[in-house]
Amino acid sequence: MDYKIRAARKEDCKDIARMIMELAVFEKMPDQVKISYKELERDGFCQNPFFECLIAEVSDAHRSKCGHTVVGYALYFYTYSTWKGRTVYLEDLYVMPEFRGNGIGKSLMSKVAKIAAEKQCVRLQLSVLDWNSPARDFYAAKGAQDLTDSEGWHFIRFDGLSLDNLVKEAPQD
Amino acid sequence: MEFTIRAANVDDCKDIARMITELAEYEKAIDQVRITQRDLEQDGFSKNPFFHGIIAEVPEPHKTKEGHAKVGYALYYFSYCSYRGRAVFMEDLYVMPEFRGKGIGKALMSKVAQLGLAAGCQQLNFTVLDWNKSSLDFYLNQGCTDTTAEMGYHYMCCKGEALEHLAHGQL
């Protein structure tokens, strides 16, 4: 299936908000979502944005059952390790269920890693719920190290060789 | 003991690097430290900084034996929770051992909370090593919630009323 990975625009915030809620439902915490597309517009597209976002988009011919062409996103921001230096934190990675298995999640993640490498980030970190086996397997397959075993969340890091390999898989612009 | 809390500037990077090393030694991870004073200068004090810092400083009569007046720091950055919006992450909080017990750590942490609230943040998050009981107790006593029980690190979140109290506790 053809798809495109691109930087999110302000106009995408309604779709991003939709998908954030879909992810929250999956993570069994929809009541925890307190922000709407308006906060995303304000916080992601101001002079000093709090986050950056990539979108996965399909053509009209492949629209979802509900008519969406924006079918996945990766939301991330830059952080800092006082031991290692610049890092990037992948806050959300999500692909609508009907579009999974097409490499979209991998492409989104790789693109984030590529952007991070361009900014000389030495780590890509994220967290995952321990019962979320498909997600844990997905990240483990990419050489992620599980740094934390917890009652719900795992802190994950990419660095060195696993990060380089992830960058190599980034889709061409 | 008198002390001041102020925003870090580029000239503080030498002392911040020194204290990062001290903190890493305490956390038994000195071999993991890769960044230098120069990295801090570039990454914290350029056009799009990766972090912000605040410093705790004591006056002349209270300097350390080695002559240090900068005795504590907190390093933080803004993050984002896709469910709740703007957040602040406190990456490091450190006070030199001989200056502990004087409210400096709490003042630094409160200042971070205050700066976070002023920037519209809904959470103050950080992590702590599970064997670091004195730090864990220090944080839990501020009304924080331990949202993650882990092998080594605990993911901490200060929000709502606890965050308000922390920010208003600022000296």
Interface residues (C-beta under 8 A of the other chain):
Chain A: I20 L23 A24 M29 Q32 V33 K34 I35 E39 D43 N48 F50 F51 L75 F77 Y78 T79 Y80 S81 T82 W83 K84 G85 R86 Y89 E91 D92 V122 S127 L147 T148 D149 S150 E151 G152 W153 F155
Chain B: I20 L23 A24 A29 Q32 V33 R34 I35 D39 D43 G44 N48 F50 F51 L75 Y77 F78 S79 Y80 C81 S82 Y83 R84 G85 R86 F89 E91 D92 Q122 T127 T147 T148 A149 E150 M151 G152 Y153 Y155
